[in-house]
Amino acid sequence: MNIEIQQENNQNEHIISNHSNVLTLEQIAIRHAQNVGNKATNLAELHSAGFPVPVAVAVTAEAHLDYMNSGLIDSNLIRELERIRAEMGGNVAVRSSATCEDGDELSMAGVFDTYYLQNETETIEDAIKRIYEQSNSDTVKEYLNIHGLNGQKVEMGIILQKLIEPDISGVIYTDVDDSHTLIQYTNGFGNKLVDGLSEGASVLYSPDVKFVTKSKNTDLIPLSYDEIKRLDSLAFGIKQAFAKKPQDIEFAIKNGKIYVLQARPLTTEVSGVNLELSGEDVISYTKDQLNEIIQQEKRELGSNSVILSDSNFSELLPKPKEMDFGVFAYIFTGSDGVPGAIQLGRQQMGYPLGNESVGFMYYIGGKPYFSIARDAHTFYAGFPDSREEYSSTLVAEYLNEVNLEPSKGEYPEMGLYMQDPSLEYLVERFGEKGKDYYEKYLEFKQRMGQHAGIFMNEYLSQGKPETDNFILEMSSTELKNLTNNDLINHANTILEHLRTVSCVHFVKSARLGFYYSQRLQQMLKDNFNMSQDQVESTFSLLNQGLDGSEITQANLKIAQASTIDEAIHIGRTVVGHYSTGEMLEIRHPRLKDDKNALRQYVEGIFGSKDQYISEFSRQKNERLQAEEEFLKNLRGTSFHDEFAHVLQAAQTYMALRETVKYQFVKEYDLFRDALTEISNRTGASDGDIFSLFPRELASYIENVNQFKAKIVERQERFNQNIVLHLPSVIRESDVQNIGTENEDDLESSEFLGKLLSQGKTIEEATIVNIDNFDTLDDARETIQIYKSQDIRIILVASQMNLSHDPFIVQADGLVIENAGIVSHGAQRARELGKGAIGGIKSSRLLTGIKVFFDPSNRLVKKIEQT
């Protein structure tokens, strides 16, 4: 017998009853007392056989008869039960144990309530009275009459059981679909399942093949493979103890220990179990997941409100699977307590980060979201004095602002978070402490300036060569010759280099780019008296046609080739590691692995070479002229040098951000090769491995069968997520409306967005919505048809990525639903010389619609067809 079980059972032996109507489990087992009900008798037999039953006593049905005759419960009985309750630790469960329930013919599961007494105000007497009264209710009488029993003669025993406050609890059914074990469970107390408050999670386990054959909601409420096997083994033992009769078993798990709360014969056959997901299941799952995240964050951070945003991450991961999200989250934001590149990079830049920010991303409804409160902690620069005060003041204010105006949460680092405060503001906000905080800010500002002065050269002279050498070394490894263990180590080495080196470079360049971009926008607003629209327009102008982006240089090399064959040869070298889909969704094949995709990418650039080169040159010249004009007007002023420094830093690091991305996705390519090898040697179905998280790879390669049901469940959920209508920013008040489409009138004809990139007004153009096509090839064919007819096109998508570059070259304008002014999509638009508008739902602009397009005024207008 397990030692933990023996110790728990020994506690039963220490309980002594001093009342004739109270029997310990040992007394019931010895006397075979039937007047305590089948539930109590079953528990006594389980305890006697050595099963892990929490300490308990039973009250006989005679006490119930006394109550029915007098309307009173014996005060001596209550004193005895309260004494025993104290010996049990104070917290107890009070359960029914009627002589008519839990029998071979009728279980009455869920008919009678269970009461969990967790404080002194909740008395045993009140709980017993409620059960006694319920036993005499019309509902119970009707139930019994339906089953041919006399509802007037319910004999009610009571069980007083030490309360196990479980991490997980639920029900096990044996002999389901002939030979399977069905486990349905939830977090905390199992009454949530019985009362219909939660569907919980389910697994259907086959003892014959020893793996789960079906599952549902298991990511929301994880249950380990070891725990599933232990529960199945427990159920088998209980079934054997009760003459091999199929069993319905309630269990609880606390700190890894399993407890049997009750067991009864399964009176009806359970077959045809359907654990497939519906659209409503996905909606319910997502709401439960959001509520769990909200409660967890409140516990851990003490926040009054919780807000999640998809922000820039949805541009990088527009439709991720588990591996897409898992790789990105681990290497950038960290997970399972391990810091990511964001934490490591910020710390190296002098940010005093704590653990609050680790793992601030969530995979919700098939989309990436992050916690604004946790994200804000990555911007803590040392003031106010403590992170606790930072949380209770500035972070609380950020959350309040987003609650009032959700759009502020779309790009919180570009205006929401306080990064460039004035002395006046800090004194007004924090009183005398504001002066000290301003000194800390000046130190922070100086530190950022120092990083801006050296990081570019550091990266080009040290960081990039080191990464190039690492890529060369790892790419020379013959994966087929590695053992399973060495293959997993190879994959993990790539992940760790991404997390601790390559993506740290990206974080530093992005942090400097965003920091100085925000400062530049603030300067334009404060020192040039610009409106917000003017600020965005000017910022776009000053950041178009940037030099130093290796992504742009790669495309220019293709465009400058002499022949298409030369262009393809160059393309294989410079963009072969590009994804055929979104660059940071690792599941997509690379261009080097798809000759047709590589050729189409290159032809898209090369076929528009003159336009590509001239547009980039035009954008660059317009930017240089604007820069010269700004600096000329500031010449001789004290503001000139600071403005020039901020402008140069913003341009330098927004471009370097793209260069570092160009580099680190080469490592994505290496990691994907490792995933492909794992998939091949395990005989997995095409794409299955991308329904796993990175941390699951080691277990997967050793036992594929453990993950078959989980993969099917995740793939079903991925396909069903289309029914969800998730806002870009999710507040607590939004959770109840998840799944309810709340969009503008479909008949609207005018849409106002936000400026992403300056461009020409187009009087009439036709929409090509990438989201409307099953494949990029289908979209490409439609574009070619329109272009052959000299029809101008506006390219529309929920997100845009590098695989869309050939389309962007041929488009006359862009509409990107999820993009901000410093987003990758916006930057690509500026570098490729296209007017672009963000913030308009792509579903409003379907392929074939004719529109008027005016990026300067952020307007798209449908044209009435006569």
PyMOL commands that set and color helices and strands:
alter all, ss='L'
color gray80, all
select helices_A, chain A and resi 3-14+25-31+34-36+38-48+61-70+75-87+124-135+138-146+151-153+191-194+225-241+279-301+313-316+322-332+341-348+355-357+372-379+387-404+406-409+412-414+423-430+433-475+479-481+484-527+532-542+550-559+564-574+591-593+595-606+609-634+640-682+688-691+694-702+704-723+732-735+770-772+776-788+802-810+824-831+842-844
alter helices_A, ss='H'
color red, helices_A
select strands_A, chain A and resi 22-24+56-59+92-98+115-117+156-162+168-176+180-187+201-206+211-216+247-254+257-265+307-309+361-364+367-371+729-731+750-752+754-757+762-769+793-797+813-816+836-838+850-854+859-862
alter strands_A, ss='S'
color yellow, strands_A
deselect
rebuild
show_as cartoon
